Amino acid sequence: MPLRKKMEPKTVNNNFKSEEYFINMGPQHPATHGVLRLLLTIDGEIIKKVEPDLGYIHRSIEKMCERDSYQQIVHLTDRMDYLSSHINNEAVCLTVENALQLEVPERVKVIRTIIGELTRIASHCLWWGVMGMDVGALTTYFYGFRDREMINDIFEETCGARLTMNYNIPGGVMYDIHPNFIQRTKDFVKHFKTKIPEYDRLLTGNVIFQKRMKGVGILSKEDAISFGASGPVGRGSGYSCDVRKHHPYSALDKVTFNESLKTAGDSLARYEVRIMEMWESLSIIEQLIDNIPEGDYKVATNAVIKLPKGEYYQKVETARGELGVYMVSTGTKNPYRVKFRSPGLSNISLLNHIAVGGKIGDLVATMATLDIVVPDIDR
Amino acid sequence: MSYFSNIYKGVKTLLTGMSVTGKVFLNSRKGSITQQYPDNRETLKMFDRFRGEVVMPHDENNEHRCTGCQKCEIACPNGSIEIIWDRKVNPETGKKKKEIDQHIYHLGLCTMCGLCIEACPTDAIVWAQNYENSVFDRSHLTKVLNQPGSKLMDGVED
């Protein structure tokens, strides 16, 4: 326990300036978006050190995967990064399909991509609302949830659940899309195109918001690469790391979209990257929604899936960054080892680097732009 | 001078933001997604595929379609389903046949993943769309899906 050692009176006298002290932010702090404990060393209000203390919501999902069959693993990944649950499911299914060398129908690929992009928009909507709330604008919270509700209805009608959908299965998707799916998605795209400019007018252009964001929490491109940052956090620093662009999966090789890149590396850049990503996701959905190919919505697999002996890796781009699934199979019906490379863990590791020297209020805003989901960090 | 221009900019962005909120406020009835639950219980209808809980439909003769093959029990990731079964002699043919005694479903353990319903070869279990699952005691969450005295529908084979 390094903390207790430092608090002994002798060391305090020797090593500490009189005004430095510790404060716990979390695990029940609303700004940490879950059960994350941050151990802050602060001098007045200036942050000297941030130590994230993880493990409060560790559920040993990786170990549980070793117990489960390949179909059963999928539903556990819903509970990692619950805001991009469909993309997590997709990652596992793609790994299994690659290992089996199973070619899924085109229809499945397109459905997966559309729902994946809808998930990304839903996640960014929620992030935008919470982001505004973290810097003191409560209205954004309601507006973000209002638009997310439409996506949740689409999910509920087609997949049966709003958040933890478990719609993917190895070999396809669980059911065919609902007859209303296409119309509802089109309605949403039309609706949301009028809403993003509203977001910009309400929050992005606001002078107070700009001052809170600009030049705060600067992350250079070199640091982004060396800390393993991915997703909007990496792209806000000019690090081109979009898995959808560099290693396209599902139907993403058929669509054209721009990778959202900003070079400033501050909180505002990360914010703008996510807003740009919403536009790109809308454009991907628009390109695919009219051309969903006919065909089967799944290919039959064996009731007991056994992967050939070997190691398999697949990465996808979730709303938070690069999710990697690494599976080791010994040829039995359960994996020997499953490892998830989650974007949240890498992104939280650079919090100390970018928050030192700022104020506590800036830490809250910076953490909001990292868009952490704590179950994704702990798994 | 920058002092006054800052004030001007601040007021301008404030008014821009307030024009958005004002518009939403005036059109609040149109774009509202708020539901007056529980007052709208009568009219609130869930989607057909909504995963409320697993049920076993019975027809008017109190017959179900479950053959007791236990595929749902194997497919379930967290042991929400237990099937107690027995081999009984069919009086007509004299053959021994598997028959369920109790199909036990622990709603409190269920994660609504839908793998059991996918695995069922005879469509014996389906999703129900009820959404009010809270009870006062957790023992009420353990349910027996087959009704007392029910038997297997004729002609259902797995």
Boltz contact constraints between the chains, C-beta under 6 A:
constraints:
  - contact:
      token1: [A, 68]
      token2: [B, 77]
      max_distance: 6.0
  - contact:
      token1: [A, 72]
      token2: [B, 77]
      max_distance: 6.0
  - contact:
      token1: [A, 75]
      token2: [B, 77]
      max_distance: 6.0
  - contact:
      token1: [A, 75]
      token2: [B, 113]
      max_distance: 6.0
  - contact:
      token1: [A, 139]
      token2: [B, 21]
      max_distance: 6.0
  - contact:
      token1: [A, 146]
      token2: [B, 33]
      max_distance: 6.0
  - contact:
      token1: [A, 149]
      token2: [B, 33]
      max_distance: 6.0
  - contact:
      token1: [A, 156]
      token2: [B, 47]
      max_distance: 6.0
  - contact:
      token1: [A, 157]
      token2: [B, 47]
      max_distance: 6.0
  - contact:
      token1: [A, 160]
      token2: [B, 49]
      max_distance: 6.0
  - contact:
      token1: [A, 160]
      token2: [B, 50]
      max_distance: 6.0
  - contact:
      token1: [A, 160]
      token2: [B, 51]
      max_distance: 6.0
  - contact:
      token1: [A, 161]
      token2: [B, 51]
      max_distance: 6.0
  - contact:
      token1: [A, 166]
      token2: [B, 113]
      max_distance: 6.0
  - contact:
      token1: [A, 198]
      token2: [B, 20]
      max_distance: 6.0
  - contact:
      token1: [A, 201]
      token2: [B, 16]
      max_distance: 6.0
  - contact:
      token1: [A, 201]
      token2: [B, 20]
      max_distance: 6.0
  - contact:
      token1: [A, 202]
      token2: [B, 17]
      max_distance: 6.0
  - contact:
      token1: [A, 202]
      token2: [B, 20]
      max_distance: 6.0
  - contact:
      token1: [A, 205]
      token2: [B, 13]
      max_distance: 6.0
  - contact:
      token1: [A, 206]
      token2: [B, 13]
      max_distance: 6.0
  - contact:
      token1: [A, 206]
      token2: [B, 17]
      max_distance: 6.0
  - contact:
      token1: [A, 207]
      token2: [B, 9]
      max_distance: 6.0
  - contact:
      token1: [A, 207]
      token2: [B, 10]
      max_distance: 6.0
  - contact:
      token1: [A, 207]
      token2: [B, 13]
      max_distance: 6.0
